[in-house]
């Protein structure tokens, strides 16, 4: 039994490690593809070359990020068979078709028009190229749609029937796809992707504005990012509140862990900080605001919720992890909203580019959106424990019958390869972002052969990778 427990823990750790890398890259692609679509639309509408310069600047970065995301997704998917075969057997009739739909619709759409988007600006008409950019952006959002359908069904399962052998069989595809938590989870993830990319773009723009205040491309990046922060960050807080209310209805144990509440009833204080102690079923050193928890969770002054003690100890999620991950996400979210408001004030005063502390703050907060994504994903997945399919299939019953040495070996191998490959990819992305945007920003050279240029997204950055392919 100890070996099985250790193997289960390592299997969970391996999936968390790989999905942690993977979720960042698709979120980056989703947000950046939409940003590129907006830039090209503005260029076509206004004719201003600065929009095209910024488009070409970020197109090269998008190519590298997209390629890395595809690789990380392929590797992660194999774990359903290697480490989670029991889950695949039981949930496969529902999960399998949904994952297949993602490939047949979203991925084929992205892959089919990616080459035109990367290499077609000088080969096809402006309208057709813009259509390709729009379809790639739509494909990334559609990919998120199907993946979030899968995850949301695991969180709030609906529309299925349970066969005598314990497998989940589709009964109503409409109810499966539009399960109770999906709309909130999908909206929350899309906004997170857009906001994350806005802060990366803002950080890069701020960095280059500090180096050269007159750089038009850098000023445009910084200005557009501050607009996004001003409007999307507060909207994300509102959507997050709606998502939390939905979670309270369908996964009350998760909300209790997020808030660190053990006793049922009301009124509920808002615990700002503390240390959830699972051994004593208390939150030690708690700093509380009376009644505020009731207002946030139930929208009433004296509303109550179920505490963690209403569930047996074996049915409670790891509370400290959920508790602190939630506070990291929310805390950074409010800082992002505050920076957006500060940008509005600076813009109103005519000092958007003359406020050094704001630009430095944006640089520091550049990766904050992705930290929020990881923290939010941690809340979602760890808060669902001890289940893979919430309330129906436990994680301990989902793992493959693979011994501790096998799981440990694959985990080490994944860690080494990921740190080398994606570490190098991250350094290359940072190098591209450190390059100063210039007027007449170069894209893929017109002389790159068509048959070679489409072989790999890296050819959009390094023409030598395409020539002779």
N, C-alpha and C positions, 0 to 999 in steps of 0.2 A: 504493500500500500504506500509506503513513503516514496518508493521509486515512481509509482504512478502519479502521485501528487507532484513530485518534482518534474516529471515529464510534462504533465499538464501545465504547470507554471511556465516551463520553458517554451512550450508550444504557444501559449498566450503571449509570452514576451517576444517571440519571433514574429508573430503576426502584428503585434503592436509596433515593433521596430520597422517592419517593412511598410505597413500602412502609414506610419508616421512620415516616412520619406515620400510615399506615393501621394498622400492627400495634399501636400504642399504644392506639388508640381501641377496636378490638374487644376487646383484653385488658381494658380498663377496663369495657366493657359486660358481658363475661363474668363478671368478678369482682363487679361492682356489682349485677347482676341476681340473682346468688345471695345476696348480702348482703341485698338487699331481700326476697327470699323468706324468709330466716331471720328477719328482723325482723317480717314480717307473721305468720309462724307463731308466734313468741313472743308477739306481741300477742293473737292469737286464743286461745292457750293460757292466758296469764296474765291478760289483761284490763288490763294496765298501759299507761296512755296514753303513757308515755315511749317505748315501742317504736313506737307509731304516729307520734309526733312525729319520731323519727329516720327512720322510713320515709318520711314526707312530705318531710323535709328532703333526703334523698338521691334521692328520686324526681325532683325537679326537675333535679338535676344529671345523673341518668341520662338524662333526656329530651334534654338538650343534647348529651351525649356520644354517645348513640345516633345522633342526626341527623348529627353530624359524621362518625361512622364510616361511615354509609351513603354520604355524599357522597364521602369519600376512597376507598372501595372501588369505586364506579362509575368514577371517573376512572382508577384504577390498572388496571382490567381492560382498558381500551381499548388499553393498551400492548402487549398480546399481539398485536394486529393491526398496530399502527403500527410498533413497534420490534422485535418478535420474531416476525415472520410465518413465518420458516423453522422456528422452534421449534413454532409453532402448527400448521403443516402436518404436521410429522413426529410430534409427540406429541399432536395434537388428538384422534385417535380414543380415546385413554386419558384425557387431561386434560379434554376437553370434557364428556363425560357426568358426570364427577365434580363439575365446577363446576356443571353443571345440577342435579344432585341437591342440592347445597347451597342453590340458589335454591328449588327445588320443595319441599323439606322444611323446612330451618331458617329461611330468610328468610321464607317464607310463614307459618310458625308464629309467628315473632316479630312480623311486621307484622300478622297477623290478630288477635292478642291484645294488642298494645301499646296500642291505644286503650282497651280495657277496663281495662288496668292503670293507665294514666295518668289516665283520667277516670271510671272506673266505680265508685269506692269508695262514692259516695253514690247510685248508680243501680241497682246490682245487689246481690245478697246477698253477705254476707261470704265464704261458701264459694266462690261463683262468681268473686269477685274474686281470692281466693287462688289458685284454679285458674289464672286468667289469668296471675298473677305467676309461678306455677310453670312454665307453658308458655313464657313469655318467657325465663325462666332456662334451661329445657331447650333452647329454640331457640338461644340463644347458644352453649351447649355443643355442640349438634349442628352448628352452623355451624363451630365450631372442629374438630369431628370431620372433616368433609369437606375443609376447607382443609388440615388436617394430613395427610389421606390423600394429597392431591395432592402436597404438599411431600415427604412421606416416600417416595412412589413415585419422585420425582425423585432422592432421595438413595440409596435402595436399591431399584432397579427390580426387579419380579418380576411373574409372571403374564401377561406380554406375549409376542407373537411379532413378529419383524421382517419386514415385507413386502419383496419384491424392490426396491421403490422407496425403501426406507429408512424407511418410516413404521412407528411402533409401533402394533400392533393388539392389542386385548384378547383374551387367550386364556383366562384364568381370573380372573373378577372377584373371587373370594374372595381369591386370592393377591395381586391388585393392591391391594385395600383393606387387607388385613391383611399388608402387606409387612413385612420383618424389623425395620425401625426404627420403625414406626408406633406400637405400644403405648407405647414409651418416650417418643417425641416428644410424643404426645398427653397423657400423664400429666404430663410436664414442663411443657408449655404451660399446662394447666389450673391446676396448682399455682402457676405463675408469675403467672397472672392473679389468682388468689385472694390471693396474698401481696402483689402490687402494690397491689390495692385496700385490703387490710388496712392497709398503711402510709400510704396516702392518708387513709383514715378515721382512723387513729391520729394522724396529723399534725394533721388538722382538729380532732379531739377534744382533743388536747394544747394546741393554740393557744387554744381557747376555755376549757379548764380553767385555763390560766394567767391568763386574763382574769377568770374567775369560777369559783372552785373549787367552788361549790355548784351549778353548772348541771347538772341531772340528765341532759339529753340528751348534753352534752359528755362527762360522766363515763362514760356508757354506751358512747359511741363509742370512747373511749380504752381502756376495760376490754376490750371485745370485740376490738379490734385487737391488744391485748397477748396475749390468749389465742391468737389466730390466729398471731401471730409466734412464740409459744413452741412451738407444735406443728407448724405447717406449714413453717416455715423449716428445722428439722432434717429433716423428711420430704422436703423438696425436695432437700436435700443427698444423701440416700440414693438418691432416684430419679435424681438427676443422675449419681451414681456408676454406677448400672445402665445409664443411657443411654450413659455414656462407655465402658463395657465393650462394649456393643453396637456402638458406633461403631468401637472398636478392631478388632472382628471384620470389619466390612463396609466401613469407610472408614479404613484404617490411616494413609493419608497425612495425613488431617485431624488425627488424634490426634498424629502426629509433629509437625505444625505447631503444634498447641495447646501441646505440651510443649517445643518448640524442640530436638528431638533429630534429629541428622543421621546418626549412626552406628547401625548395626544391632547387636543383641545385648543382653546384660545383664551385670551388674545395671544398672538404669536409675536415675540420680539424679533427684530432683525439683528442677527449675530454678525457683527462686522468682522471680528477676528476671534479666534479661539483655537483650541486643539481638541478635535473629536477623539475620545478615548473609547475604543470598542470593547476593551476589557471591563470597564466600569459603566458603560452605556451612558456616558455624560460628555458634555463639551466643556473641557477645563479652560480656565482663564478667559472666559467669554466676555467680550465687550459688546453690550447690547443696546439697541434703541427700542424701547417699549412700543408695542402696537404697530411698528412700521412693517414688520414681517406680515402681519395680517393685511395691511393695506396693499402691499405688493402682491401677495399670493392670492388673496380672496377679494381684494378691492372693497373691504369693509373694515371698520375700526376694531371689531372684536372677533373677526373670523378665526376659525380654528382649522387645523390640519391633523392628519394622522402622524404620530411620531414613530420613530424607528422601533420602539419597543413593541409596537403592534405586530411586528414580524418576528418569527424565530431568528435566533442569531445566525443560523446557516442560510437564511434567505435575505440577509442584509448585504448591500454592496460594501466594498472597502471605503468606509466613510471619509477618512482623512484625504485620500486621493481626490475624491469627487469634490469635497468641501473646498480644498485649496485650488484645484483646477478651475472651479467655477469663479472664485474670487480673482484669479489672474485674468480670466476672460473678461469679467465685468469691469474690473479696475482699469485695464487697458482700453476697453471700449469707451469708458467715460473720459479718459485722457484724450483719446482720438477725437471725440465729440468736442471737448474743450479746445483742442487745437483748431478744429474747423471753425468754431465760433471766433476764436482769436484771429483767424485769417479773415473772416468777414469784417471784424472791427478794423484790422489793419488796411484792408481794401477800401473800406468806407473813408478812412483817413487819408487815403492816397499814399500809404506807406507799406504796401505789401512787399515790395522788393527792398525796402529800407529798414527792415526789422530783423537784425541779425539773429536775435534769440529765437525767433520763429523758424528761421531756416535751419538753425542748429538743432532745434527741437524736432523738426521733421526728419533730419538725418538720423538722429538717435532713435526716432520712432519708426524708421523705415521698415524693419522686420516685424513690427508689433502686430500687424494684421495676421501674419502667419503664426505668430505665437498664440494669438487668440484662436485661430483655427485649430491648432494642436490642443489647446486647453479645452475648447468646446468639444472636440472629438473625444477627448479623455472623459469629460463629463458624460457624454452620450454613451460611450461604450462601457466604461467602468461602472457607471451608474446603473447599467442594465443587469449587471452581475447579480446572482450567479447563473444567469440564463443567456443562451444564444438567441433563442426565440422566446421572447419575454413571457414568463409564466407558464410556458409549455415544454421547453426543452432546455435542460440544464447544460452548462458548459462542460461539466465533468462527463456528461453522457454524449458529448459531441466530438470528442477527441479521437484520433486514430490510435490503434493499438501499437504504437511505436515506443520502444524503450527509451530510457533516459540517454544512453550514449548516442543514439541516432539523432535525437532532437538536438542535443547539445552540439554535436558536430555540425549539423546544418546551420544552427544559429551562429556559430563562430564563423563559418564560411560566408554566410550572408553578411555578417558584420564587417568582415575584412573587405569583401568585394564592394559592398555599398560605400564604405568609407573611402576607398580608393577611387572608384568610378565617379560617385556623386560628389565626393570632395573635389576631384579635379574639375567636374562640371560646374560646381559652384564657384570655384576660383576663376574659371573662364567667364562665367556670367558677370562676376564682379569686375573682371578686366574690361568686358564690353561696356559695362555701365560707367566705368571710370574714364572711358574715352570721351573726349569733349565733342558734343554735337556741333556740327559745322554746317554752314549754308551749302546746299547742293549735296547733302548727305548721300553717300554712296549706298546703293543696293546691290543685288546680284548683277554682275556685269552683263550687258546685252550679248557679249560674245560667248558666254557659256553655252555649250551645245544643249539643245532641248532634251535629247535623249539621256544626257548625263546629269543635267541640272535637277531632274526630278528624282534622282536615285536616293537622295538623303536630305533631310532638313539641314544638316550641317553644311551642305553645299551653299546654302544661302548666306553663310557667314564666311566660309573659307572656299573660294572657287577652286582651289587646287584639289579639294576633296571630290569635286565633280568631274574635272577634266580628266579624260583618260579612263573614265569609269566603264 
